[in-house]
Amino acid sequence: MAMISKNDFFSMSLKDKIRTLYTEGSFVVAIRYYSYKVNLYLLNNYYVEVFYHHKDDRIERIIPLERNPTRLKFYADQIRLPANLL
């Protein structure tokens, strides 16, 4: 299967993003963030956050992991991210 670029992935519909992550992505870790469970995935060479609202039982959004220290702190105590992300 061909590697999908970051731009191509984020231009997909939500349904296609979900399918692609579950078939081609690698689950890394899950965290709690307000009313969400956020699943972090690695897809090819980029990280993707999936925001799942458990009370509504639905995925609300899928976004690229922001490469800023504030956002990365949410994951720092659970996993070791590559140095180029920190």
N, C-alpha and C positions, 0 to 999 in steps of 0.2 A: 504494500500500500504506500502511496506517495506521501511524503511529509507535507503537512499543510502549513502554510506560512501564518504568521501571527495576524497579518492584515486580513487574509482570507478567512481565518477562523472567526475573527470578531465581526466580520460582515455577514456571517451566517445567521439564520433564525435561531431563536432560543432552543427550539426542539433539535435542530441540527447540531448546535453546540453541545447539548447534553449528550446526544448520541456519540459524537466524536470523542468527547472526554471519556465516556465509559468504555469505548472500544479501543481508543488509541492512547489515552492519557494514563498517567500513573498517579494514584492517590498518594498524597504525602502525609497530611495530618488534618485533623478537624479541630476547630476552636469554637468557643461561644463568643458572640459579639452582639450585645443587646438582645434582641429577640430572635437572632439568627444563629444557626449553626453554619459556620463557614468552612467549607472543604477546600483545601489547597491541593491542586493538581499540577503535575509537570507534564506539559505537552510539548514534545520536541525539545526546544531549548528555552522555553519560557514558562513561567508560572501563571496559573489561572485560579482565581477565587470564585467559588460557587456559593452564593448566598441562599440558604434554604430557610424558609420561615416555617418552623415546625407547627405552630398553631394553625396556620392556613394550609399546611401540608403541600407546599409548592416551592419551586425554585423561583426566586424573584429576579435574580440577575446573575450574570457571569461576566467578570471583569478581569483585566490583567492585574497582577500583583503590582502595586505601586512600589517603586524602588526608593522609598524615603524611610529614614530611621524610625519615624513614628509608627508607620504601618508595619514595618518588619519586626518591631518589638513584640507584637502580638504572637509571633511565631518563635521568637528567639529562645524562650525558655523551654520549648518542646522539641525543637529540631535544630540542626545546624545547617543553615543555608550557605551556599557557596559565597566565598569572600567577595566576588564581584557584585553581589546583591547588597552587601552591607555598606 
